[in-house]
């Protein structure tokens, strides 16, 4: 249904949904994206979604291996970007914003004191 309303395919909806959950929880609970809590909730939501998909398709005549492969594909799509964001925020937090060196700080302080005079 959501595919018809948005015009997006299921893979894109999995990715956007995961990011919306991760960012919303991090913002609402004032946690870093490096925290395991938003990532864990995204994983739980992805697993719940796959369980519901499996229940819905349980009566399908498709082979079990095909259903399992589709579930792995969906989990991979859903968790890739949230996992990368969590790892970057946790282990390399200055990578996205840059890292100021001591020389930059001294230079900035020198410029501030010269302009203040």
N, C-alpha and C positions, 0 to 999 in steps of 0.2 A: 504494500500500500504506500509506504513512504517513498518507494522508488518511483511510483507514478506521480506523486505530488511534487517531488523535487526534480525528477528527471535524471537523477544520479543512479549509478548501478550499485549493487549490494556492497562491492568492495570499497567504494568510496564512502558509502554510508558507515561501514564498519570503522574506517579510519577517522572520519569526522566525529562519529559518536564517541570513540575512545578519547580523542583529544578534548572534546567538550566535557566529558566526565573528568578527565585528569585535571584540566585547567580549572573547572568549576570547583572541584573538591579542594584543590590546593588554595584557591582564592578564598573560598568560604571558610575553611578551617585554618587559614593563615599558615599553611605549610609550604615548604619549598617543593619544587618539582622533584628535588632529590630525595624527598621523603618516600618511604615505601608505601605509606597509606594510600595516596591517590593511585599509585601504580597497582596496588593490590585490589582496590575497588574496581579498576578497569579490568583486571584479570577476572575477578569474580563476575562482573557483568558479561564479559565475553564468554565465559564458561556457561553462565546461565542462558545466554542467548543460544549457544550451540546445543545445550540440552533441550531447549524449547524447539529448536529446529529439528533435532533428532526425534523428538516426540511427535512433531507435526508430520515428519516424513517417515515415521516408523512403519506406516502401513504401505509405504511405497514399494514397488517391485524392484527398485534399484538395489544392486548388490551392496552388502555391508561395507566392503572395501571402498566403494565409491563414496558412500556417505561419510566414512571416516576420513577419506582424502579431502573431501569438501570441508569438513570440520577443521582439519589441520590448516588448510588454506585460509579459512576465515580467521582462525586464531593467529596465524602468522601476520596477516594483514592488519588485524586489530592491534596487536601488541608491539609491532616493530617500532613505530615512531614513539609511543609512550616509553618504551624501554630505552631507546636512544636518548630521549630527553631526560629521563631519570638518571641515566649514567653520566651524562654530561653535567647536569646540575649537581650531582653528588660528588663526582671525582675531578671534574675540571670546571668549576663554577666561573672562573675568570676567562675561560676560552671564548665565550660569546660576547663578553663586554670589553675584552682587552685587559691587559695587565699593566698598570702604571709602574714605571721604574722609579727608583729613588732620584735619579737625575731629573726626570720629568717633574717630580714633586718639588725639587729645589728650584728648577727653572720657573715653575708656576708661582712659587712663593716669591721669587725675585721679581717677577713681572708684577705681581700684586703690590709689592712694597714700593716699586718704582712708580706705578700709576697712582698710588695713594698719596705720594709726596707732592 
